[in-house]
Amino acid sequence: MSHAIMSFLQASGYLGVLITMALESACVPLPSELIMPFAGYLAGLGHLQFWGVVACGTLGNVLGASIAYSIGRYGSMLAIMRYARLTRLSESHLQLAHRWFAGRGQSAILVARMLPIVRTFISLPAGVSRMPARPFVAYTLIGSFPWVYMLTYAGSFLGRRWFAITHEIHAFTFGLLAFAALWAILSLSRRFVKSLPPNS
C-alpha cells in the first residue's frame, strides 16, 4: 500500500494529497503519517509548494471528516454499520470514539485530531450525537491544521529520510494518548470526589 500511495501522490500532486487525506478522515485506513511526510518531501524537492500541500491536506481532513459526520448524523444505524464494515472500521474503534466523544463533548473534536486511532473515527459519534455542523467543521479545521503542518514540515525537513518520521510520530502520538488518558482519569477522580457526601 505504501508504494501505491507514493506513486499516486507523485502522479497527482495536490489533488492526490486532497483525496488521500479526505479518505483517511472518512475512516478509510490510509495513514496520514505516510501521506503528509511524503508530500512534504516532494515539496522539499520543489515538485510541490509547501503551503499548497498543507492547505490540501487540511482541506482533505475537513472534507473526509464531514462525510463521516454526515453518515453519522443522517444515516440509520444499519447504514452506519455498513459504512463501518466497508471502511474496515472495527466495533472496538467505534466504541472508543463514542466513549471519547461522550466524555468530552464538542471539544473532543479539537483534541482528537492529534491522537492516533481516535482522530480518524471521532466524526461518526459527533454526527450521531447531532453536534451542530458549524462547530464541528471549525474544530476539525483548527485541530487538523497543526497535525498536517507538523507532518508536512517533518517530511520537507528530513528530505530523503522522510520515512523516519513515521516511527517518531507514532511515539509522539501515543505519548499524547497516554497524557489524554491520564487527564481523563484525573478529571473523573475529581468528579467522583465532588459527588461524595460531605463528612458529618
Secondary structure, DSSP 8 states (H G I E B T S, - for coil): -HHHHHHHHHHHTHHHHHHHHHHHHTT----HHHHHHHHHHHHHHTSS-HHHHHHHHHHHHHHHHHHHHHHHHHS-HHHHHHHHHHTT--HHHHHHHHHHHHHHTTHHHHHHTTSTTHHHHTHHHHHHTT--HHHHHHHHHHHHHHHHHHHHHHHHHHGGGGGGHHHHHHHHHHHHHHHHHHHHHHHHHHHHHHHS----
